[in-house]
Amino acid sequence: VLEREVGGHLAELGMAAARLTVVVEERPLGPTGADRVELVLASNPGEAPRPLAKVASGGELSRIMLALKLALRRADEVATYVFDEVDTGVGGATATAVGAQIRAVADHRQVLCVTHLPQIAAFADHHFEVAKAEVGGRTETRVSRLSATGRKDALARLLGGQATARARAHAAEMLAEARKGHAA
């Protein structure tokens, strides 16, 4: 059942052909337990399942972790999830799907997400911007919560480098679509 649910989430995250399987190898009881458990992945049709740690790219690992967290979100006792650059190797429609899935996890847990993609950032309840500046010969990192206008400007810069009127309009549209999708 878990493998089917994870597979469904992987399909939504742009990995429709991926098959993630749990392999349990029984061994004699020892200091690390009696079983050896390994996740194996077949990313594409016709590929044999191979150890996840050896075959998955950074972007695939991030999306697999998200799919696992989605499948376990009601049973998991972890109160806060941190997704750091879960957008690695994704873009376009897949990035929007990743954002929507992170939003779904956030319905049950607190989620902190570090991203550079506006498609993902648009789904956040709160948007913080991290900026570095040199002060007195040292680099300081500042984190500030963005207002609605600041958020639109930040998304516009992520979209096109500059917060132009056209980029702001696109950012506003993304925010509205993300809200609409969440309200559904």
Contact map, one row per residue, 1 for C-alpha under 8 A:
1111100000000000000000000000000000000000000000000000000000000000000000000000000000000000000000000000000000000000000000000000000000000000000000000000000000000000000000000000000000000000
1111110000000000000000000000000000000000000000000000000000000000000000100000000000000000000000000000000000000000000000000000000000000000000000000000000000000000000000000000000000000000
1111111000000000000111000000000000000000000000000000000000000000000000000000000000000000000000000000000000000000000000000000000000000000000000000000000000000000000000000000000000000000
1111111100000000000000000000000000000000000000000000000000000000000000000000000000000000000000000000000000000000000000000000000000000000000000000000000000000000000000000000000000000000
1111111110000000000000000000000000000000000000000000000000000000000000100000000000000000000000000000000000000000000000000000000000000000000000000000000000000000000000000000000000000000
0111111111000000000100000000000000000000000000000000000000000000001101100000000000000000000000000000000000000000000000000000000000000000000000000000000000000000000000000000000000000000
0011111111100001011100000000000000000000000000000000000000000000001000000000000000000000000000000000000000000000000000000000000000000000000000000000000000000000000000000000000000000000
0001111111110001000000000000000000000000000000000000000000000000000000000000000000000000000000000000000000000000000000000000000000000000000000000000000000000000000000000000000000000000
0000111111111000000000000000000000000000000000000000000000000000001001100000000000000000000000000000000000000000000000000000000000000000000000000000000000000000000000000000000000000000
0000011111111111010000000000000000000000000000000000000000000011001000000000000000000000000000000000000000000000000000000000000000000000000000000000000000000000000000000000000000000000
0000001111111111110000000000000000000000000000000000000000000000000000000000000000000000000000000000000000000000000000000000000000000000000000000000000000000000000000000000000000000000
0000000111111111000000000000000000000000000000000000000000000000000000000000000000000000000001001000000000000000000000000000000000000000000000000000000000000000000000000000000000000000
0000000011111111000000000000000000000000000000000000000000000010000000000000000000000000000001101100000000000000000000000000000000000000000000000000000000000000000000000000000000000000
0000000001111111000000000000000000000000000000000000000000000000000000000000000000000000000001001000000000000000000000000000000000000000000000000000000000000000000000000000000000000000
0000000001111111110000000000000000000000001000000000000000000000000000000000000000000000000000000000000000000000000000000000000000000000000000000000000000000000000000000000000000000000
0000001101111111110000000000000000000000000000000000000000000000000000000000000000000000000000000000000000000000000000000000000000000000000000000000000000000000000000000000000000000000
0000000000100011111000000000000000000000001110000000000000000000000000000000000000000000000000000000000000000000000000000000000000000000000000000000000000000000000000000000000000000000
0000001001100011111100000000000000000000111110000000000000000000000000000000000000000000000000000000000000000000000000000000000000000000000000000000000000000000000000000000000000000000
0000001000000000111110000000000000000000111000001000000000000000000000000000000000000000000000000000000000000000000000000000000000000000000000000000000000000000000000000000000000000000
0010011000000000011111000000000000000011110000001000000000000000000000000000000000000000000000000000000000000000000000000000000000000000000000000000000000000000000000000000000000000000
0010000000000000001111100000000000000011100000001000000000000000000000000000000000000000000000000000000000000000000000000000000000000000000000000000000000000000000000000000000000000000
0010000000000000000111110000000000001111000000000000000000000000000000000000000000000000000000000000000000000000000000000000000000000000000000000000000000000000000000000000000000000000
0000000000000000000011111000000000001111000000000000000000000000000000000000000000000000000000000000000000000000000000000000000000000000000000000000000000000000000000000000000000000000
0000000000000000000001111100000000111100000000000000000000000000000000000000000000000000000000000000000000000000000000000000000000000000000000000000000000000000000000000000000000000000
0000000000000000000000111110000000111000000000000000000000000000000000000000000000000000000000000000000000000000000000000000000000000000000000000000000000000000000000000000000000000000
0000000000000000000000011111000001110000000000000000000000000000000000000000000000000000000000000000000000000000000000000000000000000000000000000000000000000000000000000000000000000000
0000000000000000000000001111100001110000000000000000000000000000000000000000000000000000000000000000000000000000000000000000000000000000000000000000000000000000000000000000000000000000
0000000000000000000000000111110001100000000000000000000000000000000000000000000000000000000000000000000000000000000000000000000000000000000000000000000000000000000000000000000000000000
0000000000000000000000000011111111100000000000000000000000000000000000000000000000000000000000000000000000000000000000000000000000000000000000000000000000000000000000000000000000000000
0000000000000000000000000001111111000000000000000000000000000000000000000000000000000000000000000000000000000000000000000000000000000000000000000000000000000000000000000000000000000000
0000000000000000000000000000111110000000000000000000000000000000000000000000000000000000000000000000000000000000000000000000000000000000000000000000000000000000000000000000000000000000
0000000000000000000000000000111111000000000000000000000000000000000000000000000000000000000000000000000000000000000000000000000000000000000000000000000000000000000000000000000000000000
0000000000000000000000000000111111110000000000000000000000000000000000000000000000000000000000000000000000000000000000000000000000000000000000000000000000000000000000000000000000000000
0000000000000000000000000111110111110000000000000000000000000000000000000000000000000000000000000000000000000000000000000000000000000000000000000000000000000000000000000000000000000000
0000000000000000000000011111100011111000000000000000000000000000000000000000000000000000000000000000000000000000000000000000000000000000000000000000000000000000000000000000000000000000
0000000000000000000000011110000011111100000000000000000000000000000000000000000000000000000000000000000000000000000000000000000000000000000000000000000000000000000000000000000000000000
0000000000000000000001111000000000111110000000000000000000000000000000000000000000000000000000000000000000000000000000000000000000000000000000000000000000000000000000000000000000000000
0000000000000000000001110000000000011111000000000011000000000000000000000000000000000000000000000000000000000000000000000000000000000000000000000000000000000000000000000000000000000000
0000000000000000000111100000000000001111100000000011000000000000000000000000000000000000000000000000000000000000000000000000000000000000000000000000000000000000000000000000000000000000
0000000000000000000111100000000000000111110000001111000000000000000000000000000000000000000000000000000000000000000000000000000000000000000000000000000000000000000000000000000000000000
0000000000000000011110000000000000000011111000001111001100000000000000000000000000000000000000000000000000000000000000000000000000000000000000000000000000000000000000000000000000000000
0000000000000000011100000000000000000001111110111100000000000000000000000000000000000000000000000000000000000000000000000000000000000000000000000000000000000000000000000000000000000000
0000000000000010111000000000000000000000111110101000000100000000000000000000000000000000000000000000000000000000000000000000000000000000000000000000000000000000000000000000000000000000
0000000000000000110000000000000000000000011111100000000000000000000000000000000000000000000000000000000000000000000000000000000000000000000000000000000000000000000000000000000000000000
0000000000000000110000000000000000000000011111100000000000000000000000000000000000000000000000000000000000000000000000000000000000000000000000000000000000000000000000000000000000000000
0000000000000000000000000000000000000000000111110000000000000000000000000000000000000000000000000000000000000000000000000000000000000000000000000000000000000000000000000000000000000000
0000000000000000000000000000000000000000011111111000000000000000000000000000000000000000000000000000000000000000000000000000000000000000000000000000000000000000000000000000000000000000
0000000000000000000000000000000000000000010001111100000000000000000000000000000000000000000000000000000000000000000000000000000000000000000000000000000000000000000000000000000000000000
0000000000000000001110000000000000000001111000111110000000000000000000000000000000000000000000000000000000000000000000000000000000000000000000000000000000000000000000000000000000000000
0000000000000000000000000000000000000001110000011111011000000000000000000000000000000000000000000000000000000000000000000000000000000000000000000000000000000000000000000000000000000000
0000000000000000000000000000000000000111100000001111111000000000000000000000000000000000000000000000000000000000000000000000000000000000000000000000000000000000000000000000000000000000
0000000000000000000000000000000000000111100000000111111100000000000000000000000000000000000000000000000000000000000000000000000000000000000000000000000000000000000000000000000000000000
0000000000000000000000000000000000000000000000000011111100000000000000000000000000000000000000000000000000000000000000000000000000000000000000000000000000000000000000000000000000000000
0000000000000000000000000000000000000000000000000111111100000000000000000000000000000000000000000000000000000000000000000000000000000000000000000000000000000000000000000000000000000000
0000000000000000000000000000000000000000100000000111111110000000000000000000000000000000000000000000000000000000000000000000000000000000000000000000000000000000000000000000000000000000
0000000000000000000000000000000000000000101000000001111111111000000000000000000000000000000000000000000000000000000000000000000000000000000000000000000000000000000000000000000000000000
0000000000000000000000000000000000000000000000000000001111111000000000000000000000000000000000000000000000000000000000000000000000000000000000000000000000000000000000000000000000000000
0000000000000000000000000000000000000000000000000000000111111100000000000000000000000001100000000000000000000000000000000000000000000000000000000000000000000000000000000000000000000000
0000000000000000000000000000000000000000000000000000000111111110000000000000000000000111110000000000000000000000000000000000000000000000000000000000000000000000000000000000000000000000
0000000000000000000000000000000000000000000000000000000111111111000000000000000000000000100000000000000000000000000000000000000000000000000000000000000000000000000000000000000000000000
0000000000000000000000000000000000000000000000000000000111111111100000000000000000000000000000000000000000000000000000000000000000000000000000000000000000000000000000000000000000000000
0000000000000000000000000000000000000000000000000000000001111111110000000000000000000111000000000000000000000000000000000000000000000000000000000000000000000000000000000000000000000000
0000000001001000000000000000000000000000000000000000000000111111111000000000000000000100000000000100000000000000000000000000000000000000000000000000000000000000000000000000000000000000
0000000001000000000000000000000000000000000000000000000000011111111100000000000000000000000000000000000000000000000000000000000000000000000000000000000000000000000000000000000000000000
0000000000000000000000000000000000000000000000000000000000001111111110000000000000000000000000000000000000000000000000000000000000000000000000000000000000000000000000000000000000000000
0000000000000000000000000000000000000000000000000000000000000111111111000000000000000000000000000000110000000000000000000000000000000000000000000000000000000000000000000000000000000000
0000011011000000000000000000000000000000000000000000000000000011111111100000000000000000000000000000000000000000000000000000000000000000000000000000000000000000000000000000000000000000
0000010000000000000000000000000000000000000000000000000000000001111111110000000000000000000000000000000000000000000000000000000000000000000000000000000000000000000000000000000000000000
0000000000000000000000000000000000000000000000000000000000000000111111111000000000000000000000000000000010000000000000000000000000000000000000000000000000000000000000000000000000000000
0000010010000000000000000000000000000000000000000000000000000000011111111000000000000000000000000000100110000000000000000000000000000000000000000000000000000000000000000000000000000000
0100110010000000000000000000000000000000000000000000000000000000001111111100000000000000000000000000000000000000000000000000000000000000000000000000000000000000000000000000000000000000
0000000000000000000000000000000000000000000000000000000000000000000111111111000000000000000000000000000000000000000000000000000000000000000000000000000000000000000000000000000000000000
0000000000000000000000000000000000000000000000000000000000000000000011111111000000000000000000000000000010011000000000000000000000000000000000000000000000000000000000000000000000000000
0000000000000000000000000000000000000000000000000000000000000000000000111111000000000000000000000000000000010000000000000000000000000000000000000000000000000000000000000000000000000000
0000000000000000000000000000000000000000000000000000000000000000000000011111100000000000000000000000000000000000000000000000000000000000000000000000000000000000000000000000000000000000
0000000000000000000000000000000000000000000000000000000000000000000000011111110000000000000000000000000000000000000000000000000000000000000000000000000000000000000000000000000000000000
0000000000000000000000000000000000000000000000000000000000000000000000000011111000000000000000000000000000000000000000000000000000000000000000000000000000000000000000000000000000000000
0000000000000000000000000000000000000000000000000000000000000000000000000001111110000000000000000000000000001000000000000000000000000000000000000000000000000000000000000000000000000000
0000000000000000000000000000000000000000000000000000000000000000000000000000111110000000000000000000000000001100000000000000000000000000000000000000000000000000000000000000000000000000
0000000000000000000000000000000000000000000000000000000000000000000000000000011111000000000000000000000000001111000000000000000000000000000000000000000000000000000000000000000000000000
0000000000000000000000000000000000000000000000000000000000000000000000000000011111100000000000000000000000001111000000000000000000000000000000000000000000000000000000000000000000000000
0000000000000000000000000000000000000000000000000000000000000000000000000000000111110000000000000000000000000011110000000000000000000000000000000000000000000000000000000000000000000000
0000000000000000000000000000000000000000000000000000000000000000000000000000000011111100000000000000000000000011110000000000000000000000000000000000000000000000000000000000000000000000
0000000000000000000000000000000000000000000000000000000000000000000000000000000001111100000000000000000000000000111000000000000000000000000000000000000000000000000000000000000000000000
0000000000000000000000000000000000000000000000000000000000000000000000000000000000111111000000000000000000000000111100000000000000000000000000000000000000000000000000000000000000000000
0000000000000000000000000000000000000000000000000000000000100110000000000000000000111111000000000000000000000000111000000000000000000000000000000000000000000000000000000000000000000000
0000000000000000000000000000000000000000000000000000000000100100000000000000000000001111111000100100000000000000001110010000000000000000000000000000000000000000000000000000000000000000
0000000000000000000000000000000000000000000000000000000001100100000000000000000000001111110000000000000000000000000000000000000000000000000000000000000000000000000000000000000000000000
0000000000000000000000000000000000000000000000000000000001110000000000000000000000000011111000000000000000000000000000000000000000000000000000000000000000000000000000000000000000000000
0000000000000000000000000000000000000000000000000000000000100000000000000000000000000011111101100000000000000000000000000000000000000000000000000000000000000000000000000000000000000000
0000000000000000000000000000000000000000000000000000000000000000000000000000000000000010111111110000000000000000000010000000000000000000000000000000000000000000000000000000000000000000
0000000000000000000000000000000000000000000000000000000000000000000000000000000000000000011111110000000000000000000000100000000000000000000000000000000000000000000000000000000000000000
0000000000000000000000000000000000000000000000000000000000000000000000000000000000000000001111111000000000000000000000000000000000000000000000000000000000000000000000000000000000000000
0000000000011100000000000000000000000000000000000000000000000000000000000000000000000000011111111100000000000000000000000000000000000000000000000000000000000000000000000000000000000000
0000000000001000000000000000000000000000000000000000000000000000000000000000000000000010011111111110000000000000000010110000000000000000000000000000000000000000000000000000000000000000
0000000000000000000000000000000000000000000000000000000000000000000000000000000000000000001111111111000000000000000000110000000000000000000000000000000000000000000000000000000000000000
0000000000011100000000000000000000000000000000000000000000000000000000000000000000000000000011111111100000000000000000000000000000000000000000000000000000000000000000000000000000000000
0000000000001000000000000000000000000000000000000000000000000010000000000000000000000010000001111111110000000000000000010000000000000000000000000000000000000000000000000000000000000000
0000000000000000000000000000000000000000000000000000000000000000000000000000000000000000000000111111111000000000000000111110000000000000000000000000000000000000000000000000000000000000
0000000000000000000000000000000000000000000000000000000000000000000000000000000000000000000000011111111100000000000000010010000000000000000000000000000000000000000000000000000001001100
0000000000000000000000000000000000000000000000000000000000000000010001000000000000000000000000001111111110000000000000000000000000000000000000000000000000000000000000000000000000000000
0000000000000000000000000000000000000000000000000000000000000000010000000000000000000000000000000111111111000010000000000000000000000000000000000000000000000000000000000000000000000000
0000000000000000000000000000000000000000000000000000000000000000000000000000000000000000000000000011111111100000000000000011000000000000000000000000000000000000000000000000000000000100
0000000000000000000000000000000000000000000000000000000000000000000001000000000000000000000000000001111111110000000000000000000000000000000000000000000000000000000000000000000000000000
0000000000000000000000000000000000000000000000000000000000000000000011001000000000000000000000000000111111111010000000000000000000000000000000000000000000000000000000000000000000000000
0000000000000000000000000000000000000000000000000000000000000000000000000000000000000000000000000000011111111110000000000000000000000000000000000000000000000000000000000000000000000000
0000000000000000000000000000000000000000000000000000000000000000000000000000000000000000000000000000001111111100000000000000000000000000000000000000000000000000000000000000000000000000
0000000000000000000000000000000000000000000000000000000000000000000000001100000000000000000000000000000111111100000000000000000000000000000000000000000000000000000000000000000000000000
0000000000000000000000000000000000000000000000000000000000000000000000001000011110000000000000000000000011111110000000000000000000000000000000000000000000000000000000000000000000000000
0000000000000000000000000000000000000000000000000000000000000000000000000000001110000000000000000000000001111111000000000000000000000000000000000000000000000000000000000000000000000000
0000000000000000000000000000000000000000000000000000000000000000000000000000000111100000000000000000010011001111100000000000000000000000000000000000000000000000000000000000000000000000
0000000000000000000000000000000000000000000000000000000000000000000000000000000111100000000000000000000000000111110000000000000000000000000000000000000000000000000000000000000000000000
0000000000000000000000000000000000000000000000000000000000000000000000000000000001111100000000000000000000000011111000000000000000000000000000000000000000000000000000000000000000000000
0000000000000000000000000000000000000000000000000000000000000000000000000000000001111100000000000000000000000001111100000000000000000000000000000000000000000000000000000000000000000000
0000000000000000000000000000000000000000000000000000000000000000000000000000000000011110000000000000000000000000111111011000000000000000000000000000000000000000000000000000000000000000
0000000000000000000000000000000000000000000000000000000000000000000000000000000000001010000000000000000000000000011111001000000000000000000000000000000000000100000000000000000000000000
0000000000000000000000000000000000000000000000000000000000000000000000000000000000000010001000100000000000000000001111111000000000000000000000000000000000000110000000000000000000000000
0000000000000000000000000000000000000000000000000000000000000000000000000000000000000000000000000000000000000000001111111100000000000000000000000000000000100110000000000010000000000000
0000000000000000000000000000000000000000000000000000000000000000000000000000000000000000000100110010000000000000000011111110000000000000000000000000000000000000000000000000010000000000
0000000000000000000000000000000000000000000000000000000000000000000000000000000000000010000000110111000000000000001011111111000000000000000000000000000000000000000000000000000000000000
0000000000000000000000000000000000000000000000000000000000000000000000000000000000000000000000000010000000000000001111111111001000000000000000000000000000100000000000000000000000000000
0000000000000000000000000000000000000000000000000000000000000000000000000000000000000000000000000010000000000000000001111111000000000000000000000000000000100000000000000000011001000000
0000000000000000000000000000000000000000000000000000000000000000000000000000000000000000000000000011001000000000000000111111100000000000000000000000000000000000000000000000001001100000
0000000000000000000000000000000000000000000000000000000000000000000000000000000000000000000000000000001000000000000000011111111000000000000000000000000000000000000000000000000000000000
0000000000000000000000000000000000000000000000000000000000000000000000000000000000000000000000000000000000000000000000000011111000000000000000000000000000000000000000000000000000000000
0000000000000000000000000000000000000000000000000000000000000000000000000000000000000000000000000000000000000000000000000001111100000000000000001100000000000000000000000000000000000000
0000000000000000000000000000000000000000000000000000000000000000000000000000000000000000000000000000000000000000000000001001111110000000000000001100001000000000000000000000000000000000
0000000000000000000000000000000000000000000000000000000000000000000000000000000000000000000000000000000000000000000000000000011111000000000000111100000000000000000000000000000000000000
0000000000000000000000000000000000000000000000000000000000000000000000000000000000000000000000000000000000000000000000000000001111100000000000111100000001000000000000000000000000000000
0000000000000000000000000000000000000000000000000000000000000000000000000000000000000000000000000000000000000000000000000000000111110000000011110000000000000000000000000000000000000000
0000000000000000000000000000000000000000000000000000000000000000000000000000000000000000000000000000000000000000000000000000000011111000000011100000000000000000000000000000000000000000
0000000000000000000000000000000000000000000000000000000000000000000000000000000000000000000000000000000000000000000000000000000001111100001111000000000000000000000000000000000000000000
0000000000000000000000000000000000000000000000000000000000000000000000000000000000000000000000000000000000000000000000000000000000111110001111000000000000000000000000000000000000000000
0000000000000000000000000000000000000000000000000000000000000000000000000000000000000000000000000000000000000000000000000000000000011111111100000000000000000000000000000000000000000000
0000000000000000000000000000000000000000000000000000000000000000000000000000000000000000000000000000000000000000000000000000000000001111111100000000000000000000000000000000000000000000
0000000000000000000000000000000000000000000000000000000000000000000000000000000000000000000000000000000000000000000000000000000000000111110000000000000000000000000000000000000000000000
0000000000000000000000000000000000000000000000000000000000000000000000000000000000000000000000000000000000000000000000000000000000000111111000000000000000000000000000000000000000000000
0000000000000000000000000000000000000000000000000000000000000000000000000000000000000000000000000000000000000000000000000000000000000111111100000000000000000000000000000000000000000000
0000000000000000000000000000000000000000000000000000000000000000000000000000000000000000000000000000000000000000000000000000000000011110111110000000000000000000000000000000000000000000
0000000000000000000000000000000000000000000000000000000000000000000000000000000000000000000000000000000000000000000000000000000000011110011111000000000000000000000000000000000000000000
0000000000000000000000000000000000000000000000000000000000000000000000000000000000000000000000000000000000000000000000000000000001111000001111100000000000000000000000000000000000000000
0000000000000000000000000000000000000000000000000000000000000000000000000000000000000000000000000000000000000000000000000000000001111000000111110000000000000000000000000000000000000000
0000000000000000000000000000000000000000000000000000000000000000000000000000000000000000000000000000000000000000000000000000000111100000000011111000000000000000000000000000000000000000
0000000000000000000000000000000000000000000000000000000000000000000000000000000000000000000000000000000000000000000000000000000111000000000001111100000000000000000000000000000000000000
0000000000000000000000000000000000000000000000000000000000000000000000000000000000000000000000000000000000000000000000000000011110000000000000111110000000000000000000000000000000000000
0000000000000000000000000000000000000000000000000000000000000000000000000000000000000000000000000000000000000000000000000000011110000000000000011111111000000000000000000000000000000000
0000000000000000000000000000000000000000000000000000000000000000000000000000000000000000000000000000000000000000000000000000000000000000000000001111111000000000000000000000000000000000
0000000000000000000000000000000000000000000000000000000000000000000000000000000000000000000000000000000000000000000000000000000000000000000000000111111100000000000000000000000000000000
0000000000000000000000000000000000000000000000000000000000000000000000000000000000000000000000000000000000000000000000000000000000000000000000000111111110000000000000000000000000000000
0000000000000000000000000000000000000000000000000000000000000000000000000000000000000000000000000000000000000000000000000000000000000000000000000111111111000000000000000000000000000000
0000000000000000000000000000000000000000000000000000000000000000000000000000000000000000000000000000000000000000000000000000001000000000000000000111111111100000000000000000000000000000
0000000000000000000000000000000000000000000000000000000000000000000000000000000000000000000000000000000000000000000000000000000000000000000000000001111111110000000000010011000000000000
0000000000000000000000000000000000000000000000000000000000000000000000000000000000000000000000000000000000000000000000000000000000000000000000000000111111111000001000010010000000000000
0000000000000000000000000000000000000000000000000000000000000000000000000000000000000000000000000000000000000000000000000000000010000000000000000000011111111100001000000000000000000000
0000000000000000000000000000000000000000000000000000000000000000000000000000000000000000000000000000000000000000000001001100000000000000000000000000001111111110000000010010000000000000
0000000000000000000000000000000000000000000000000000000000000000000000000000000000000000000000000000000000000000000000000000000000000000000000000000000111111111111100110110000000000000
0000000000000000000000000000000000000000000000000000000000000000000000000000000000000000000000000000000000000000000000000000000000000000000000000000000011111111111000100000000000000000
0000000000000000000000000000000000000000000000000000000000000000000000000000000000000000000000000000000000000000000111000000000000000000000000000000000001111111100000000000000000000000
0000000000000000000000000000000000000000000000000000000000000000000000000000000000000000000000000000000000000000000011000000000000000000000000000000000000111111100000100010000000000000
0000000000000000000000000000000000000000000000000000000000000000000000000000000000000000000000000000000000000000000000000000000000000000000000000000000000011111111000100000000000000000
0000000000000000000000000000000000000000000000000000000000000000000000000000000000000000000000000000000000000000000000000000000000000000000000000000000000011111111000000000000000000000
0000000000000000000000000000000000000000000000000000000000000000000000000000000000000000000000000000000000000000000000000000000000000000000000000000000000011001111100100000000000000000
0000000000000000000000000000000000000000000000000000000000000000000000000000000000000000000000000000000000000000000000000000000000000000000000000000000011011001111110110000000000000000
0000000000000000000000000000000000000000000000000000000000000000000000000000000000000000000000000000000000000000000000000000000000000000000000000000000000010000011111110000000000000000
0000000000000000000000000000000000000000000000000000000000000000000000000000000000000000000000000000000000000000000000000000000000000000000000000000000000000000001111111000000000000000
0000000000000000000000000000000000000000000000000000000000000000000000000000000000000000000000000000000000000000000000000000000000000000000000000000000000000000000111111100000000000000
0000000000000000000000000000000000000000000000000000000000000000000000000000000000000000000000000000000000000000000000000000000000000000000000000000000000011011011111111110000000000000
0000000000000000000000000000000000000000000000000000000000000000000000000000000000000000000000000000000000000000000000000000000000000000000000000000000110110000001111111111000000000000
0000000000000000000000000000000000000000000000000000000000000000000000000000000000000000000000000000000000000000000000000000000000000000000000000000000000000000000011111111100000000000
0000000000000000000000000000000000000000000000000000000000000000000000000000000000000000000000000000000000000000000000000000000000000000000000000000000000010000000001111111110000000000
0000000000000000000000000000000000000000000000000000000000000000000000000000000000000000000000000000000000000000000001000000000000000000000000000000000110110010000000111111111000000000
0000000000000000000000000000000000000000000000000000000000000000000000000000000000000000000000000000000000000000000000000000000000000000000000000000000100000000000000011111111100000000
0000000000000000000000000000000000000000000000000000000000000000000000000000000000000000000000000000000000000000000000000000000000000000000000000000000000000000000000001111111110000000
0000000000000000000000000000000000000000000000000000000000000000000000000000000000000000000000000000000000000000000000100100000000000000000000000000000000000000000000000111111111000000
0000000000000000000000000000000000000000000000000000000000000000000000000000000000000000000000000000000000000000000000000110000000000000000000000000000000000000000000000011111111100000
0000000000000000000000000000000000000000000000000000000000000000000000000000000000000000000000000000000000000000000000000000000000000000000000000000000000000000000000000001111111110000
0000000000000000000000000000000000000000000000000000000000000000000000000000000000000000000000000000000000000000000000000000000000000000000000000000000000000000000000000000111111111000
0000000000000000000000000000000000000000000000000000000000000000000000000000000000000000000000000001000000000000000000000110000000000000000000000000000000000000000000000000011111111100
0000000000000000000000000000000000000000000000000000000000000000000000000000000000000000000000000000000000000000000000000010000000000000000000000000000000000000000000000000001111111110
0000000000000000000000000000000000000000000000000000000000000000000000000000000000000000000000000000000000000000000000000000000000000000000000000000000000000000000000000000000111111111
0000000000000000000000000000000000000000000000000000000000000000000000000000000000000000000000000001000000000000000000000000000000000000000000000000000000000000000000000000000011111111
0000000000000000000000000000000000000000000000000000000000000000000000000000000000000000000000000001001000000000000000000000000000000000000000000000000000000000000000000000000001111111
0000000000000000000000000000000000000000000000000000000000000000000000000000000000000000000000000000000000000000000000000000000000000000000000000000000000000000000000000000000000111111
0000000000000000000000000000000000000000000000000000000000000000000000000000000000000000000000000000000000000000000000000000000000000000000000000000000000000000000000000000000000011111
